[in-house]
Amino acid sequence: MEMASSPRTVEEIFKDFSSRRDGIVRALTQDVDEFYALCDPDKDNLCLYGHTNESWEVTLPAEEVPPELPEPALGINFARDGMNRRDWLSLVAVHSDSWLLSVAFYLGARLNRNERKRLFSLINELPTVFEVVTDRKPIKDKPTVDSGSKSRGSTKRSSDGQVKSNPKLVDDQGYEEEEDEHSETLCGSCGGNYNADEFWIGCDICERWYHGKCVKITPAKAESIKQYKCPSCSIKRGSPKPKTACEVDNTLLM
C-alpha cells in the first residue's frame, strides 16, 4: 500500500484508480478460484487490496492508525461460506467500488471543484467492479437533473403544487428512451434547442418549456412556485378582455 510519490493531478489519480480497479477485477473474475480459496473464514479479518501495478492481494489490514490510505472492507472472508458464491462475490465487488472511490477522492482532496468533477467524470466512464462481476451492462444515459437544477423531462409542478415526474422519461423497465424526443424541444422565449445541462422550467398553463434564464427563474425560486405561468400566459390571464364597440357606447351613455 506504500506509494513512492502520492498522485496529485487528475490524470495521475485516475491512473492510480484504474490500476487498483484492474487488480480487483482480475481477483473477482480471472483469478476468482484463487481469491475464493484465500478468503478462508477460519482466518483473521482479511481485506482485498488492489495495487497500483494492477495486482491484487488478500491480507490483513494495515497496522498503523490512521492508515496511509483508506482501508477496504474488513473481514470479507467471514461471510464466504454463509452466502451463495455469486452473491458473496457481488458483495465484495460493491465494497471494492466504495474503497476505490474513497482512495481516489482521498488523493484528490486538494483538487479544486472543476478538477474533482473531471476526475469523477473519468471514473464514471468505466464500468464499476460490481457491473463487471455481475455482468451488468451500463444503461444508456438519459437527460438528468444536475445539482441544484431541473431540466426538461426531469420534474414539473402540477396544478396542486406537487412535484411529479414527466411520464415521457420512464418506460415500464425504467431503461432507455429516445433522445430525439427532447432534442426537438425549443425554448418558448428564445427558440433555443433543449440542452440537458441547462435549467428549464415548464409552464403549467400552455405546457411550453423555457430556459430559466430567459424567464428570470432560478432553480431555487422554482421550488417555491406552486403553479408556474410563463410571461405570455401571465399577460393573457392578467389583461382585461377587450370591450366590443357596443360595450364602449353603453359605457359612454352611462
Buried (B, 14 or more C-beta within 10 A) or exposed (E): BEEEEEBEEBEBBBBBBBBBBBBBBBBBBEBBEEBBEBBBEEEEEBBBBBBBEBBBBBEEBBEEEEEEBBBBBBBBBBBBEEEEEEEBBBBBBBBBBBBBBBBBBEBBEEBEEEBBEBBBEBBEEBBBBBBBBBEEEEEEEBBEBBEEBBBBBBBBBEEEEEEEEBEEBEEEEEEEBEBEBBEEBEBBBEEEEBBBEBBBBBBBBEEBBBBBBBBEBEBEEBEEEEEBBBBBBBEEEEEEEEEEEEEEEEEEEE
